[in-house]
Amino acid sequence: MIQATLPPKTQNTHAIVDHMTGALRNADATDKPFSNLFAQNIFPQNLYRKLLANIPDPATYEPIYGKQLPDGTYPRTYYQLDGKGLANLPEHQRAVWEVVVDALLSDEFKDSVFARLRKDLQFRFRTRNIESIAASPRPRIVRDTAGYKIDPHPDTRKKAVTMMIYLPNDHSQRELGTSLYRIRPSLRGLTSNRGWFKEVKRFPFLPNSGFAFAVNNCLRKKSWHGREQLAENAGERLSLVTTFYLPGTVEYVR
């Protein structure tokens, strides 16, 4: 179990949480091909502008995985927004991100996300009382650049819910969103892993928007998702990823 101590609340975040839960209530949610949602205007607009103006220096990010590029960089890196990560930020950046992390870690936010993904969470955890599902959110900023890709995969069973909030400046990267898939029998699968999958939807990579899905990875249901390789001219793809982990894997202490 990984523990990271977060600083105490520095500001009342109730208004921000209210705004975020309202965005989730208005989100486009469906149970096909598995329970997922797409929300817009997730943060208050003035806060979103502050986030974009206070993105941590990419030089401080750590590689997640993937082949190192010829220039010595990695196509996917992250900045962990735990107690240590927040403490290492310059003061003006820390003040902004502490408020955001506090909102993401609120019970109200978790309950709102889980409520919109109810069907598949009930299926996986065999309970109607999804509020009883113990899961700890772990927020991080993720930076993808040219060459990044990830084949369709269902995510580890250590996760209950995966959520990504997109952080672009404008609408020019609309096509860079994550895709959901379903299995399809195809001869193309003999030569390419992607040949076994059909893209069902792609969440548009729009400012202050994001998606979430219930993680299922069993014989009867798998939450297949992925991303085609980013082209050389794609620019950086920034996201605020908040993953809800099950007990014994990741835990946050306020």
C-alpha positions as CSV (number, residue, x, y, z in Angstrom):
1,M,0.0,0.0,0.0
2,I,1.3,3.4,-0.9
3,Q,0.5,6.3,1.4
4,A,1.0,10.0,0.7
5,T,0.1,12.6,3.3
6,L,-1.7,15.6,1.9
7,P,-1.5,19.0,3.5
8,P,-4.5,20.3,5.4
9,K,-7.2,22.2,3.6
10,T,-6.0,25.7,2.7
11,Q,-9.3,26.9,1.3
12,N,-13.0,26.1,1.4
13,T,-13.7,24.0,-1.8
14,H,-17.4,23.5,-1.4
15,A,-18.3,25.8,-4.3
16,I,-15.8,24.0,-6.6
17,V,-17.1,20.5,-5.5
18,D,-20.7,21.7,-6.1
19,H,-19.8,22.8,-9.6
20,M,-18.0,19.6,-10.4
21,T,-20.8,17.4,-9.1
22,G,-23.3,19.4,-11.1
23,A,-21.2,18.8,-14.3
24,L,-21.3,15.0,-13.5
25,R,-25.1,15.1,-13.1
26,N,-25.3,16.7,-16.5
27,A,-22.8,14.3,-18.1
28,D,-23.6,12.2,-21.1
29,A,-23.7,8.7,-19.5
30,T,-24.3,5.3,-21.0
31,D,-23.8,1.6,-20.2
32,K,-22.7,0.7,-23.8
33,P,-20.2,-0.9,-24.4
34,F,-19.7,-0.6,-20.7
35,S,-20.6,2.1,-18.1
36,N,-19.0,5.3,-19.0
37,L,-19.6,9.1,-19.0
38,F,-18.4,12.2,-20.7
39,A,-18.7,15.5,-18.8
40,Q,-18.0,19.1,-19.9
41,N,-17.3,22.3,-18.0
42,I,-16.0,20.2,-15.1
43,F,-14.2,23.0,-13.3
44,P,-15.4,26.6,-12.9
45,Q,-14.0,28.4,-15.9
46,N,-11.8,30.8,-13.9
47,L,-10.2,27.8,-12.1
48,Y,-9.6,26.0,-15.3
49,R,-7.7,29.0,-16.7
50,K,-5.6,29.0,-13.5
51,L,-4.8,25.3,-14.0
52,L,-3.6,25.9,-17.5
53,A,-1.4,28.8,-16.3
54,N,0.1,26.6,-13.5
55,I,1.0,23.3,-15.2
56,P,4.2,21.9,-13.5
57,D,7.4,22.0,-15.5
58,P,7.5,18.9,-17.8
59,A,11.2,18.5,-16.8
60,T,9.9,17.4,-13.3
61,Y,7.7,14.6,-14.7
62,E,8.5,10.9,-14.4
63,P,8.2,8.3,-17.1
64,I,5.2,5.9,-16.8
65,Y,6.2,3.3,-19.3
66,G,7.1,2.9,-23.0
67,K,10.2,2.9,-25.1
68,Q,12.6,5.7,-24.6
69,L,12.7,8.0,-27.6
70,P,16.0,8.8,-29.5
71,D,16.2,12.2,-27.8
72,G,16.2,10.5,-24.4
73,T,12.6,11.5,-23.5
74,Y,9.6,9.3,-23.0
75,P,6.2,9.6,-24.8
76,R,4.2,9.4,-21.6
77,T,5.2,11.0,-18.3
78,Y,3.4,12.1,-15.2
79,Y,3.5,14.4,-12.2
80,Q,2.0,12.8,-9.1
81,L,-0.3,15.1,-7.1
82,D,0.3,13.6,-3.7
83,G,1.6,15.3,-0.6
84,K,5.2,15.1,-1.9
85,G,4.4,16.3,-5.4
86,L,2.4,19.2,-4.1
87,A,5.1,20.2,-1.6
88,N,7.6,20.3,-4.5
89,L,5.7,22.7,-6.5
90,P,6.5,26.5,-6.5
91,E,4.2,28.2,-4.0
92,H,2.0,29.9,-6.6
93,Q,1.4,26.6,-8.4
94,R,0.9,24.6,-5.2
95,A,-1.9,27.0,-4.0
96,V,-3.9,26.2,-7.2
97,W,-3.4,22.5,-7.3
98,E,-4.0,21.9,-3.6
99,V,-7.5,23.3,-4.1
100,V,-8.1,21.0,-7.1
101,V,-6.8,17.9,-5.3
102,D,-8.9,18.6,-2.3
103,A,-12.0,18.7,-4.5
104,L,-11.0,15.5,-6.3
105,L,-10.5,13.7,-3.0
106,S,-13.9,14.7,-1.6
107,D,-16.5,12.1,-0.9
108,E,-19.1,14.1,-2.8
109,F,-17.0,13.9,-6.0
110,K,-16.5,10.2,-5.7
111,D,-20.1,9.5,-5.0
112,S,-21.1,11.6,-8.0
113,V,-18.8,9.7,-10.3
114,F,-19.8,6.3,-9.1
115,A,-23.5,7.2,-9.3
116,R,-23.2,7.7,-13.1
117,L,-21.4,4.4,-13.5
118,R,-23.8,2.4,-11.3
119,K,-24.7,-0.5,-13.5
120,D,-21.2,-1.9,-14.1
121,L,-20.0,-1.1,-10.6
122,Q,-22.9,-3.1,-9.2
123,F,-22.1,-5.9,-11.6
124,R,-18.4,-6.1,-10.6
125,F,-18.8,-5.6,-6.9
126,R,-22.1,-7.6,-6.5
127,T,-23.7,-4.9,-4.5
128,R,-26.5,-2.4,-5.0
129,N,-24.9,-0.1,-2.4
130,I,-22.1,1.4,-4.6
131,E,-21.5,4.0,-1.9
132,S,-20.0,1.2,0.2
133,I,-17.3,0.5,-2.4
134,A,-14.0,1.5,-0.8
135,A,-11.7,3.2,-3.3
136,S,-9.1,5.9,-2.9
137,P,-8.6,8.5,-5.7
138,R,-5.0,9.1,-6.9
139,P,-4.7,12.2,-9.1
140,R,-1.8,12.9,-11.4
141,I,-1.0,15.1,-14.4
142,V,-0.2,13.0,-17.4
143,R,1.7,14.3,-20.5
144,D,1.6,12.4,-23.8
145,T,3.7,13.4,-26.7
146,A,4.4,12.2,-30.3
147,G,4.9,8.4,-30.4
148,Y,2.6,7.6,-27.5
149,K,0.1,4.9,-28.0
150,I,-1.6,2.2,-25.9
151,D,-3.4,-0.8,-27.4
152,P,-6.9,-1.7,-26.2
153,H,-6.8,-3.0,-22.7
154,P,-9.3,-3.3,-19.8
155,D,-7.1,-1.9,-16.9
156,T,-6.0,-3.7,-13.8
157,R,-8.5,-5.0,-11.3
158,K,-6.8,-2.9,-8.7
159,K,-8.8,0.0,-10.1
160,A,-12.5,0.6,-9.6
161,V,-12.9,3.6,-11.8
162,T,-10.6,5.4,-14.3
163,M,-11.2,9.1,-15.0
164,M,-9.3,11.6,-17.3
165,I,-10.0,15.3,-17.3
166,Y,-8.6,16.8,-20.5
167,L,-6.4,20.0,-20.2
168,P,-6.0,21.5,-23.7
169,N,-5.9,25.2,-24.4
170,D,-8.4,25.1,-27.2
171,H,-10.4,22.8,-29.6
172,S,-7.5,22.2,-32.0
173,Q,-6.7,18.7,-30.5
174,R,-10.3,17.4,-30.6
175,E,-9.3,14.1,-32.2
176,L,-6.7,13.2,-29.6
177,G,-9.2,11.7,-27.1
178,T,-9.3,8.2,-25.7
179,S,-11.3,5.5,-27.5
180,L,-13.6,2.7,-26.2
181,Y,-13.7,-0.6,-28.1
182,R,-15.6,-3.9,-28.4
183,I,-14.2,-7.2,-29.5
184,R,-15.0,-8.2,-33.1
185,P,-14.0,-11.4,-34.9
186,S,-11.6,-10.4,-37.7
187,L,-8.9,-11.9,-39.8
188,R,-7.0,-8.7,-39.1
189,G,-6.5,-10.0,-35.6
190,L,-4.0,-12.5,-37.0
191,T,-1.6,-9.8,-37.9
192,S,-2.4,-7.0,-35.5
193,N,-3.7,-6.9,-31.9
194,R,-5.9,-3.9,-32.9
195,G,-7.5,-6.1,-35.6
196,W,-9.6,-7.8,-32.9
197,F,-11.2,-4.5,-31.9
198,K,-13.8,-2.1,-33.2
199,E,-13.8,1.5,-32.0
200,V,-17.2,2.3,-30.5
201,K,-16.6,5.9,-29.5
202,R,-13.8,8.4,-29.0
203,F,-14.2,11.0,-26.3
204,P,-13.3,14.4,-27.9
205,F,-10.2,16.0,-26.4
206,L,-11.9,19.3,-25.5
207,P,-11.0,21.9,-22.9
208,N,-12.3,21.3,-19.4
209,S,-14.0,18.1,-20.3
210,G,-13.4,14.5,-19.4
211,F,-14.5,10.9,-19.2
212,A,-14.8,8.1,-16.7
213,F,-15.6,4.4,-16.8
214,A,-16.1,1.5,-14.5
215,V,-13.2,-0.9,-14.6
216,N,-14.2,-4.5,-15.4
217,N,-11.7,-7.2,-16.3
218,C,-13.5,-10.6,-16.2
219,L,-14.6,-13.1,-18.7
220,R,-18.1,-11.7,-19.1
221,K,-17.1,-8.0,-19.3
222,K,-14.0,-6.0,-20.1
223,S,-13.6,-2.2,-20.2
224,W,-11.6,-2.1,-23.4
225,H,-10.1,1.3,-24.1
226,G,-6.9,2.7,-25.7
227,R,-5.3,5.4,-27.8
228,E,-3.9,5.3,-31.4
229,Q,-0.3,6.6,-31.8
230,L,0.1,10.3,-31.5
231,A,1.5,11.9,-34.7
232,E,4.6,14.0,-34.8
233,N,2.4,17.2,-35.1
234,A,0.0,16.3,-32.3
235,G,1.6,18.5,-29.7
236,E,1.4,17.6,-26.0
237,R,-1.7,15.9,-24.7
238,L,-2.2,16.9,-21.1
239,S,-4.7,15.3,-18.8
240,L,-5.5,15.2,-15.2
241,V,-6.0,11.5,-14.5
242,T,-7.8,10.5,-11.3
243,T,-7.9,6.8,-10.7
244,F,-9.9,5.2,-7.9
245,Y,-7.9,2.4,-6.5
246,L,-9.2,-0.4,-4.2
247,P,-7.9,-0.9,-0.7
248,G,-4.4,-2.3,-0.3
249,T,-3.1,-0.7,-3.4
250,V,-3.1,3.1,-3.0
251,E,-4.4,5.1,-0.2
252,Y,-4.4,8.9,0.4
253,V,-4.2,10.4,3.9
254,R,-5.4,14.0,4.1
